[in-house]
């Protein structure tokens, strides 16, 4: 499906009444949200009313401030305070291993803030998943029982500011990096179908979200080649319309077990 057509349909869905409780399974974990100001555009805030209206049981929220700020400790502190306003929001801190004292930021995420995971932006922060510093970060995070989310991309390069061009993360080295830390638990956010079928081929011990899975019956088609227990609901809201992710679940033919797994169970399994 053409991306512009898909987003137009998503906008129409956002204006329509949401599904009733009788139409859909109860409860949802959205593993891919962001809070705070985006560096290049104004986006709506996500609050308790937003989450409750959509029957979101739990939302894993990172901070847009993590993209460009250098004081990651302060970014994570502000994120924790924002998430405290809603029992449904779970703060996902960020660590930049190219900055000094990143190990301290990592420990604070685990020990002070009691976060279940961290969110990484390799291409915004200037490293690759093949670099030694990534292997070190993955090792240290795993020792601290932190799950690791890797943001493959935040938006299509065609819509990025010409002064802030960031290509997608090269995910091909990820499988080899994870072999060195077999206990690690990794989720890749915003991977598209091309990345999954090429760069992530054979790397089926990672979790994925559905935010950038496009095309008619995209989720249904993905499950022919990707383990059903490693796919989770992720909306990439507020950058994307939240309802576009909900639409993907509606227009794919999924079994009850697949629906429940993607909406809730698989994310809970990632947390252990």
ZADO-1210 file (C-alpha; in nm, 4 decimals, padded with zeros to 6 digits):
<atoms>
<atom x="00.0000" y="00.0000" z="00.0000" code="UNK" pos="1"/>
<atom x="00.1254" y="00.3474" z="-00.0851" code="UNK" pos="2"/>
<atom x="00.2497" y="00.5198" z="00.2311" code="UNK" pos="3"/>
<atom x="00.0559" y="00.8410" z="00.1625" code="UNK" pos="4"/>
<atom x="-00.2659" y="00.6422" z="00.1053" code="UNK" pos="5"/>
<atom x="-00.2031" y="00.4428" z="00.4213" code="UNK" pos="6"/>
<atom x="-00.1566" y="00.7559" z="00.6342" code="UNK" pos="7"/>
<atom x="-00.4656" y="00.9115" z="00.4762" code="UNK" pos="8"/>
<atom x="-00.6640" y="00.6057" z="00.5793" code="UNK" pos="9"/>
<atom x="-00.5104" y="00.6262" z="00.9254" code="UNK" pos="10"/>
<atom x="-00.6213" y="00.9875" z="00.9566" code="UNK" pos="11"/>
<atom x="-00.9731" y="00.8835" z="00.8674" code="UNK" pos="12"/>
<atom x="-00.9644" y="00.6129" z="01.1305" code="UNK" pos="13"/>
<atom x="-00.8460" y="00.8640" z="01.3906" code="UNK" pos="14"/>
<atom x="-01.1566" y="01.0736" z="01.3247" code="UNK" pos="15"/>
<atom x="-01.3897" y="00.7757" z="01.3539" code="UNK" pos="16"/>
<atom x="-01.5176" y="00.6263" z="01.6825" code="UNK" pos="17"/>
<atom x="-01.2701" y="00.3913" z="01.8453" code="UNK" pos="18"/>
<atom x="-01.3522" y="00.0226" z="01.8694" code="UNK" pos="19"/>
<atom x="-01.5771" y="-00.0699" z="02.1561" code="UNK" pos="20"/>
<atom x="-01.4705" y="-00.3166" z="02.4245" code="UNK" pos="21"/>
<atom x="-01.6905" y="-00.5775" z="02.2590" code="UNK" pos="22"/>
<atom x="-01.5029" y="-00.5415" z="01.9296" code="UNK" pos="23"/>
<atom x="-01.1493" y="-00.6033" z="02.0534" code="UNK" pos="24"/>
<atom x="-00.9495" y="-00.7878" z="02.3194" code="UNK" pos="25"/>
<atom x="-00.9144" y="-00.6050" z="02.6497" code="UNK" pos="26"/>
<atom x="-00.5794" y="-00.4558" z="02.7406" code="UNK" pos="27"/>
<atom x="-00.2840" y="-00.3451" z="02.5340" code="UNK" pos="28"/>
<atom x="00.0863" y="-00.2791" z="02.5771" code="UNK" pos="29"/>
<atom x="00.2166" y="-00.0115" z="02.3397" code="UNK" pos="30"/>
<atom x="00.5917" y="-00.0613" z="02.3346" code="UNK" pos="31"/>
<atom x="00.6777" y="00.2401" z="02.1176" code="UNK" pos="32"/>
<atom x="00.5781" y="00.5870" z="02.2377" code="UNK" pos="33"/>
<atom x="00.7724" y="00.9103" z="02.2853" code="UNK" pos="34"/>
<atom x="00.7149" y="01.2044" z="02.5163" code="UNK" pos="35"/>
<atom x="00.8527" y="01.5564" z="02.5160" code="UNK" pos="36"/>
<atom x="00.9343" y="01.8015" z="02.2362" code="UNK" pos="37"/>
<atom x="01.0385" y="01.6718" z="01.8966" code="UNK" pos="38"/>
<atom x="01.3366" y="01.8665" z="01.7582" code="UNK" pos="39"/>
<atom x="01.1788" y="01.9598" z="01.4228" code="UNK" pos="40"/>
<atom x="00.8004" y="01.9601" z="01.4598" code="UNK" pos="41"/>
<atom x="00.5168" y="02.0213" z="01.7038" code="UNK" pos="42"/>
<atom x="00.3433" y="01.7003" z="01.8095" code="UNK" pos="43"/>
<atom x="00.0489" y="01.6369" z="02.0439" code="UNK" pos="44"/>
<atom x="00.1187" y="01.5328" z="02.4000" code="UNK" pos="45"/>
<atom x="00.0352" y="01.1848" z="02.5245" code="UNK" pos="46"/>
<atom x="-00.1438" y="01.1911" z="02.8578" code="UNK" pos="47"/>
<atom x="-00.3641" y="00.9725" z="03.0762" code="UNK" pos="48"/>
<atom x="-00.6782" y="01.0584" z="02.8785" code="UNK" pos="49"/>
<atom x="-00.5085" y="00.9569" z="02.5517" code="UNK" pos="50"/>
<atom x="-00.4078" y="00.6199" z="02.6963" code="UNK" pos="51"/>
<atom x="-00.7377" y="00.5459" z="02.8678" code="UNK" pos="52"/>
<atom x="-00.9441" y="00.6237" z="02.5556" code="UNK" pos="53"/>
<atom x="-00.7498" y="00.3621" z="02.3631" code="UNK" pos="54"/>
<atom x="-00.7552" y="00.0926" z="02.6319" code="UNK" pos="55"/>
<atom x="-00.3757" y="00.1060" z="02.6625" code="UNK" pos="56"/>
<atom x="-00.2867" y="-00.0885" z="02.9749" code="UNK" pos="57"/>
<atom x="00.0819" y="00.0000" z="02.9614" code="UNK" pos="58"/>
<atom x="00.2842" y="00.2314" z="02.7384" code="UNK" pos="59"/>
<atom x="00.6644" y="00.2196" z="02.7128" code="UNK" pos="60"/>
<atom x="00.7695" y="00.5793" z="02.6615" code="UNK" pos="61"/>
<atom x="01.1042" y="00.7203" z="02.5586" code="UNK" pos="62"/>
<atom x="01.1958" y="01.0873" z="02.5261" code="UNK" pos="63"/>
<atom x="01.2481" y="01.2855" z="02.2059" code="UNK" pos="64"/>
<atom x="01.4970" y="01.4922" z="02.4066" code="UNK" pos="65"/>
<atom x="01.7326" y="01.1928" z="02.4004" code="UNK" pos="66"/>
<atom x="01.8010" y="01.2501" z="02.0300" code="UNK" pos="67"/>
<atom x="02.0108" y="01.5656" z="02.0664" code="UNK" pos="68"/>
<atom x="02.0646" y="01.6428" z="02.4342" code="UNK" pos="69"/>
<atom x="02.4031" y="01.5634" z="02.5853" code="UNK" pos="70"/>
<atom x="02.2955" y="01.5408" z="02.9491" code="UNK" pos="71"/>
<atom x="02.1206" y="01.2042" z="02.9305" code="UNK" pos="72"/>
<atom x="02.0873" y="01.1809" z="03.3065" code="UNK" pos="73"/>
<atom x="01.8747" y="01.4969" z="03.3112" code="UNK" pos="74"/>
<atom x="01.6726" y="01.3750" z="03.0114" code="UNK" pos="75"/>
<atom x="01.5918" y="01.0524" z="03.1934" code="UNK" pos="76"/>
<atom x="01.5053" y="01.2381" z="03.5137" code="UNK" pos="77"/>
<atom x="01.2531" y="01.4552" z="03.3279" code="UNK" pos="78"/>
<atom x="01.1082" y="01.1500" z="03.1543" code="UNK" pos="79"/>
<atom x="01.0531" y="00.9707" z="03.4850" code="UNK" pos="80"/>
<atom x="00.8697" y="01.2745" z="03.6236" code="UNK" pos="81"/>
<atom x="00.6460" y="01.2937" z="03.3162" code="UNK" pos="82"/>
<atom x="00.5609" y="00.9241" z="03.3370" code="UNK" pos="83"/>
<atom x="00.4754" y="00.9567" z="03.7062" code="UNK" pos="84"/>
<atom x="00.1629" y="01.1495" z="03.6006" code="UNK" pos="85"/>
<atom x="00.0066" y="00.8277" z="03.4685" code="UNK" pos="86"/>
<atom x="00.0045" y="00.4765" z="03.6090" code="UNK" pos="87"/>
<atom x="-00.0016" y="00.3503" z="03.2496" code="UNK" pos="88"/>
<atom x="00.3277" y="00.5095" z="03.1418" code="UNK" pos="89"/>
<atom x="00.6538" y="00.3216" z="03.1898" code="UNK" pos="90"/>
<atom x="00.9685" y="00.5310" z="03.1402" code="UNK" pos="91"/>
<atom x="01.2288" y="00.3913" z="02.8997" code="UNK" pos="92"/>
<atom x="01.5530" y="00.5790" z="02.9553" code="UNK" pos="93"/>
<atom x="01.8205" y="00.6418" z="02.6968" code="UNK" pos="94"/>
<atom x="02.1973" y="00.6006" z="02.7039" code="UNK" pos="95"/>
<atom x="02.4488" y="00.7420" z="02.4580" code="UNK" pos="96"/>
<atom x="02.7692" y="00.5350" z="02.4755" code="UNK" pos="97"/>
<atom x="02.9577" y="00.8065" z="02.2876" code="UNK" pos="98"/>
<atom x="02.9198" y="01.0430" z="02.5834" code="UNK" pos="99"/>
<atom x="03.1374" y="01.0445" z="02.8970" code="UNK" pos="100"/>
<atom x="03.0113" y="00.8506" z="03.1989" code="UNK" pos="101"/>
<atom x="02.7478" y="00.6634" z="03.0000" code="UNK" pos="102"/>
<atom x="02.7945" y="00.3716" z="03.2388" code="UNK" pos="103"/>
<atom x="02.6648" y="00.5948" z="03.5183" code="UNK" pos="104"/>
<atom x="02.3563" y="00.6841" z="03.3115" code="UNK" pos="105"/>
<atom x="02.2999" y="00.3140" z="03.2522" code="UNK" pos="106"/>
<atom x="02.3234" y="00.2244" z="03.6216" code="UNK" pos="107"/>
<atom x="02.0880" y="00.5075" z="03.7158" code="UNK" pos="108"/>
<atom x="01.8287" y="00.3738" z="03.4725" code="UNK" pos="109"/>
<atom x="01.8432" y="00.0342" z="03.6415" code="UNK" pos="110"/>
<atom x="01.9138" y="00.1122" z="04.0048" code="UNK" pos="111"/>
<atom x="01.7647" y="00.4568" z="04.0724" code="UNK" pos="112"/>
<atom x="01.4754" y="00.4737" z="03.8287" code="UNK" pos="113"/>
<atom x="01.3997" y="00.0992" z="03.8258" code="UNK" pos="114"/>
<atom x="01.3433" y="00.1049" z="03.4511" code="UNK" pos="115"/>
<atom x="01.2813" y="-00.2290" z="03.2807" code="UNK" pos="116"/>
<atom x="01.4680" y="-00.1299" z="02.9641" code="UNK" pos="117"/>
<atom x="01.6616" y="00.1359" z="02.7780" code="UNK" pos="118"/>
<atom x="01.6121" y="00.2804" z="02.4287" code="UNK" pos="119"/>
<atom x="01.9061" y="00.3360" z="02.1936" code="UNK" pos="120"/>
<atom x="01.9403" y="00.5633" z="01.8886" code="UNK" pos="121"/>
<atom x="02.2662" y="00.4448" z="01.7250" code="UNK" pos="122"/>
<atom x="02.2554" y="00.6621" z="01.4143" code="UNK" pos="123"/>
<atom x="02.1533" y="00.9770" z="01.5995" code="UNK" pos="124"/>
<atom x="02.4340" y="00.9191" z="01.8484" code="UNK" pos="125"/>
<atom x="02.7090" y="00.8271" z="01.6045" code="UNK" pos="126"/>
<atom x="02.7810" y="00.4557" z="01.6450" code="UNK" pos="127"/>
<atom x="02.6803" y="00.1263" z="01.4858" code="UNK" pos="128"/>
<atom x="02.5688" y="-00.2064" z="01.6271" code="UNK" pos="129"/>
<atom x="02.8986" y="-00.3496" z="01.4979" code="UNK" pos="130"/>
<atom x="03.1053" y="-00.1164" z="01.7163" code="UNK" pos="131"/>
<atom x="03.2795" y="-00.2388" z="02.0284" code="UNK" pos="132"/>
<atom x="03.1034" y="00.0275" z="02.2329" code="UNK" pos="133"/>
<atom x="02.7654" y="-00.1231" z="02.1426" code="UNK" pos="134"/>
<atom x="02.8831" y="-00.4691" z="02.2476" code="UNK" pos="135"/>
<atom x="03.0032" y="-00.3223" z="02.5765" code="UNK" pos="136"/>
<atom x="02.6732" y="-00.1423" z="02.6336" code="UNK" pos="137"/>
<atom x="02.4726" y="-00.4560" z="02.5535" code="UNK" pos="138"/>
<atom x="02.6873" y="-00.6564" z="02.7961" code="UNK" pos="139"/>
<atom x="02.6517" y="-00.4039" z="03.0779" code="UNK" pos="140"/>
<atom x="02.2764" y="-00.3622" z="03.0222" code="UNK" pos="141"/>
<atom x="02.2259" y="-00.7384" z="03.0327" code="UNK" pos="142"/>
<atom x="02.4175" y="-00.7632" z="03.3607" code="UNK" pos="143"/>
<atom x="02.1769" y="-00.5041" z="03.5027" code="UNK" pos="144"/>
<atom x="01.8753" y="-00.7036" z="03.3751" code="UNK" pos="145"/>
<atom x="01.7828" y="-00.4231" z="03.1365" code="UNK" pos="146"/>
<atom x="01.6098" y="-00.5012" z="02.8102" code="UNK" pos="147"/>
<atom x="01.7406" y="-00.3039" z="02.5131" code="UNK" pos="148"/>
<atom x="01.5302" y="-00.1314" z="02.2489" code="UNK" pos="149"/>
<atom x="01.7082" y="-00.0233" z="01.9296" code="UNK" pos="150"/>
<atom x="01.5322" y="00.2401" z="01.7187" code="UNK" pos="151"/>
<atom x="01.5991" y="00.1431" z="01.3582" code="UNK" pos="152"/>
<atom x="01.4613" y="00.4706" z="01.2224" code="UNK" pos="153"/>
<atom x="01.2386" y="00.7543" z="01.3377" code="UNK" pos="154"/>
<atom x="01.1025" y="00.8691" z="01.0040" code="UNK" pos="155"/>
<atom x="01.1455" y="00.8330" z="00.6298" code="UNK" pos="156"/>
<atom x="01.4557" y="01.0163" z="00.5095" code="UNK" pos="157"/>
<atom x="01.2420" y="01.2058" z="00.2550" code="UNK" pos="158"/>
<atom x="01.0580" y="01.3882" z="00.5336" code="UNK" pos="159"/>
<atom x="01.3641" y="01.4739" z="00.7435" code="UNK" pos="160"/>
<atom x="01.4999" y="01.8250" z="00.7752" code="UNK" pos="161"/>
<atom x="01.7859" y="01.8787" z="00.5262" code="UNK" pos="162"/>
<atom x="01.9982" y="01.9847" z="00.8251" code="UNK" pos="163"/>
<atom x="01.9210" y="01.6652" z="01.0166" code="UNK" pos="164"/>
<atom x="01.9513" y="01.3733" z="00.7763" code="UNK" pos="165"/>
<atom x="01.9768" y="01.0438" z="00.9657" code="UNK" pos="166"/>
<atom x="01.9812" y="00.7158" z="00.7691" code="UNK" pos="167"/>
<atom x="01.8296" y="00.3961" z="00.9092" code="UNK" pos="168"/>
<atom x="02.0423" y="00.1818" z="01.1378" code="UNK" pos="169"/>
<atom x="02.2301" y="-00.0984" z="00.9634" code="UNK" pos="170"/>
<atom x="02.0918" y="-00.3990" z="01.1509" code="UNK" pos="171"/>
<atom x="02.2933" y="-00.6677" z="00.9704" code="UNK" pos="172"/>
<atom x="02.5617" y="-00.6930" z="01.2446" code="UNK" pos="173"/>
<atom x="02.3034" y="-00.7315" z="01.5218" code="UNK" pos="174"/>
<atom x="02.2812" y="-01.1104" z="01.5099" code="UNK" pos="175"/>
<atom x="02.6585" y="-01.1449" z="01.5533" code="UNK" pos="176"/>
<atom x="02.6640" y="-00.8885" z="01.8356" code="UNK" pos="177"/>
<atom x="02.3918" y="-01.0765" z="02.0221" code="UNK" pos="178"/>
<atom x="02.5796" y="-01.4055" z="01.9911" code="UNK" pos="179"/>
<atom x="02.8445" y="-01.2538" z="02.2174" code="UNK" pos="180"/>
<atom x="02.5775" y="-01.1733" z="02.4794" code="UNK" pos="181"/>
<atom x="02.3336" y="-01.4649" z="02.4514" code="UNK" pos="182"/>
<atom x="02.1398" y="-01.3632" z="02.7631" code="UNK" pos="183"/>
<atom x="02.0511" y="-01.0242" z="02.6136" code="UNK" pos="184"/>
<atom x="01.6898" y="-00.9390" z="02.5382" code="UNK" pos="185"/>
<atom x="01.6588" y="-00.6996" z="02.2463" code="UNK" pos="186"/>
<atom x="01.3670" y="-00.5303" z="02.0705" code="UNK" pos="187"/>
<atom x="01.4018" y="-00.3454" z="01.7397" code="UNK" pos="188"/>
<atom x="01.1580" y="-00.0571" z="01.6938" code="UNK" pos="189"/>
<atom x="01.0380" y="00.0834" z="01.3604" code="UNK" pos="190"/>
<atom x="01.1915" y="-00.1844" z="01.1404" code="UNK" pos="191"/>
<atom x="01.0167" y="-00.2080" z="00.8041" code="UNK" pos="192"/>
<atom x="00.9493" y="-00.5252" z="00.6091" code="UNK" pos="193"/>
<atom x="01.2631" y="-00.4846" z="00.3980" code="UNK" pos="194"/>
<atom x="01.4855" y="-00.4615" z="00.7063" code="UNK" pos="195"/>
<atom x="01.3189" y="-00.7650" z="00.8615" code="UNK" pos="196"/>
<atom x="01.3539" y="-00.9878" z="00.5554" code="UNK" pos="197"/>
<atom x="01.7150" y="-00.8845" z="00.4811" code="UNK" pos="198"/>
<atom x="01.9141" y="-00.7312" z="00.7669" code="UNK" pos="199"/>
<atom x="01.7332" y="-00.9277" z="01.0400" code="UNK" pos="200"/>
<atom x="01.7131" y="-01.2581" z="00.8558" code="UNK" pos="201"/>
<atom x="01.8172" y="-01.5327" z="01.0940" code="UNK" pos="202"/>
<atom x="01.7992" y="-01.2975" z="01.3916" code="UNK" pos="203"/>
<atom x="01.4627" y="-01.4233" z="01.5144" code="UNK" pos="204"/>
<atom x="01.5571" y="-01.4071" z="01.8818" code="UNK" pos="205"/>
<atom x="01.4734" y="-01.0362" z="01.8860" code="UNK" pos="206"/>
<atom x="01.1336" y="-00.8773" z="01.9394" code="UNK" pos="207"/>
<atom x="00.9837" y="-00.6387" z="01.6823" code="UNK" pos="208"/>
<atom x="00.6997" y="-00.3875" z="01.6837" code="UNK" pos="209"/>
<atom x="00.4476" y="-00.3222" z="01.4065" code="UNK" pos="210"/>
<atom x="00.4771" y="00.0586" z="01.3773" code="UNK" pos="211"/>
<atom x="00.6396" y="00.0572" z="01.0318" code="UNK" pos="212"/>
<atom x="00.4949" y="-00.2660" z="00.8940" code="UNK" pos="213"/>
<atom x="00.2949" y="-00.1480" z="00.5929" code="UNK" pos="214"/>
<atom x="00.0895" y="-00.2907" z="00.3091" code="UNK" pos="215"/>
<atom x="-00.2387" y="-00.4771" z="00.2945" code="UNK" pos="216"/>
<atom x="-00.2401" y="-00.7533" z="00.5587" code="UNK" pos="217"/>
<atom x="00.1102" y="-00.6456" z="00.6558" code="UNK" pos="218"/>
<atom x="00.1055" y="-00.8000" z="01.0043" code="UNK" pos="219"/>
<atom x="-00.0531" y="-01.1178" z="00.8752" code="UNK" pos="220"/>
<atom x="00.2091" y="-01.1505" z="00.6009" code="UNK" pos="221"/>
<atom x="00.4961" y="-01.0819" z="00.8387" code="UNK" pos="222"/>
<atom x="00.3896" y="-01.3720" z="01.0591" code="UNK" pos="223"/>
<atom x="00.4548" y="-01.6151" z="00.7731" code="UNK" pos="224"/>
<atom x="00.8276" y="-01.5523" z="00.8206" code="UNK" pos="225"/>
<atom x="00.8651" y="-01.4101" z="01.1723" code="UNK" pos="226"/>
<atom x="00.7889" y="-01.5884" z="01.5031" code="UNK" pos="227"/>
<atom x="00.4441" y="-01.4921" z="01.6295" code="UNK" pos="228"/>
<atom x="00.5738" y="-01.4720" z="01.9865" code="UNK" pos="229"/>
<atom x="00.8333" y="-01.2071" z="01.8945" code="UNK" pos="230"/>
<atom x="00.5988" y="-00.9426" z="01.7521" code="UNK" pos="231"/>
<atom x="00.4484" y="-00.6641" z="01.9645" code="UNK" pos="232"/>
<atom x="00.2119" y="-00.3716" z="01.9256" code="UNK" pos="233"/>
<atom x="00.3950" y="-00.0434" z="01.8779" code="UNK" pos="234"/>
<atom x="00.2367" y="00.2729" z="01.7454" code="UNK" pos="235"/>
<atom x="00.5278" y="00.5207" z="01.7246" code="UNK" pos="236"/>
<atom x="00.2843" y="00.7801" z="01.8586" code="UNK" pos="237"/>
<atom x="00.2605" y="01.0740" z="01.8580" code="UNK" pos="238"/>
<atom x="00.4844" y="01.0895" z="01.5491" code="UNK" pos="239"/>
<atom x="00.2416" y="00.8512" z="01.3760" code="UNK" pos="240"/>
<atom x="-00.1324" y="00.8461" z="01.4271" code="UNK" pos="241"/>
<atom x="-00.1931" y="00.5887" z="01.6987" code="UNK" pos="242"/>
<atom x="-00.4965" y="00.4627" z="01.5060" code="UNK" pos="243"/>
<atom x="-00.2786" y="00.3610" z="01.2101" code="UNK" pos="244"/>
<atom x="-00.1297" y="00.0823" z="01.4252" code="UNK" pos="245"/>
<atom x="-00.4760" y="-00.0190" z="01.5434" code="UNK" pos="246"/>
<atom x="-00.5867" y="-00.0371" z="01.1799" code="UNK" pos="247"/>
<atom x="-00.3020" y="-00.2761" z="01.0990" code="UNK" pos="248"/>
<atom x="-00.4362" y="-00.5173" z="01.3594" code="UNK" pos="249"/>
<atom x="-00.7886" y="-00.4918" z="01.2190" code="UNK" pos="250"/>
<atom x="-00.7129" y="-00.5443" z="00.8512" code="UNK" pos="251"/>
<atom x="-00.4940" y="-00.8526" z="00.9028" code="UNK" pos="252"/>
<atom x="-00.6535" y="-01.1921" z="00.9612" code="UNK" pos="253"/>
<atom x="-00.5086" y="-01.3055" z="01.2934" code="UNK" pos="254"/>
<atom x="-00.5992" y="-01.5856" z="01.5299" code="UNK" pos="255"/>
<atom x="-00.7113" y="-01.5027" z="01.8809" code="UNK" pos="256"/>
<atom x="-00.3757" y="-01.6225" z="02.0148" code="UNK" pos="257"/>
<atom x="-00.1890" y="-01.4012" z="01.7676" code="UNK" pos="258"/>
<atom x="-00.4037" y="-01.0990" z="01.8569" code="UNK" pos="259"/>
<atom x="-00.3536" y="-01.1509" z="02.2289" code="UNK" pos="260"/>
<atom x="00.0178" y="-01.2099" z="02.1872" code="UNK" pos="261"/>
<atom x="00.0818" y="-00.8991" z="01.9790" code="UNK" pos="262"/>
<atom x="-00.1410" y="-00.6785" z="02.1938" code="UNK" pos="263"/>
<atom x="-00.0219" y="-00.7928" z="02.5342" code="UNK" pos="264"/>
<atom x="00.1431" y="-01.1291" z="02.5890" code="UNK" pos="265"/>
<atom x="00.4610" y="-01.0951" z="02.3831" code="UNK" pos="266"/>
<atom x="00.5589" y="-00.7663" z="02.5451" code="UNK" pos="267"/>
<atom x="00.5041" y="-00.9161" z="02.8884" code="UNK" pos="268"/>
<atom x="00.7229" y="-01.2112" z="02.7880" code="UNK" pos="269"/>
<atom x="00.9999" y="-00.9706" z="02.6868" code="UNK" pos="270"/>
<atom x="00.9897" y="-00.8280" z="03.0383" code="UNK" pos="271"/>
<atom x="01.0002" y="-01.1798" z="03.1771" code="UNK" pos="272"/>
</atoms>
